[in-house]
């Protein structure tokens, strides 16, 4: 990926996956109710732990976005 737009898109995707995954998982654990895409998947029969997987993907995307955004040192 190169360019400012693709870096911004990566940050947005990371945030979406984090909120959708971990937010839905915490909501499910605390109030027995899901929300967002994860909630739809759980409602359709996906296991509840799939929300945690979606949040984990968000963590990986966040790490990638951070790595891409770090300034490069000249060699």
N, C-alpha and C positions, 0 to 999 in steps of 0.2 A: 504494500500500500504506500502510496506517496501522495502528497498534497494535503493541504489544510482541511479540505472538505471530507476526505476519507478518514482523517484522524478524528475529526469531530463526530463523524458517523460511528466510529468505533467506541468513542466515549459514551455516546447516546445508547448504543446497543448494550454496552456493559451495564449502564445504569438501569435500563429496562429489564434485563435479565436478572440483575440483583434484586430489584424491587418485586418483580413478578414471582421469582422463585422463593426467596427467603421471606418476603412479605406474606405470601400465601401460606407458606409452611408455618410461620409463626401464628398467623391468624387461625389456621386449622388447629394447631396445638392448643391455643389459648381459648378460642371461642367456638370450635368445631364448625367453622365456616370458612370456605375458601373464596378467593377473588381472582379476577383477571384470567389470563390464559391458563395459568396453572390450575385454577379452580375449575375451569371448563374441562381440562384434561382429567382431573380427578373425578369430576361429575360424570364423565363419559366412561369411567372404569379404570383409568390409569391408577397405579398404586400411589399412595400419599407421598411416599419418598421421592416421587418424580419431581415434586416442587423443590426439594433440596438439590436435586441434580441440576435443575434449571438455574438455581442460585449459584451452584458451583461453576456452571458455564459462565455466569456473570463475573465471578471472581477471576476466571482465566482470561476473559475478555478485558477486564480491568487491568490485569497484569500486562497484557499485550498493548493496551492503550497507553499505559505508563511507559513501557519500553520504547514505543514508537515516538512518544512525545519528549523523551529526554534529549537534551542537546548532545550532539555528537562531538567528541574531542578529536582534534586533528592528531594524526599519528606522526 
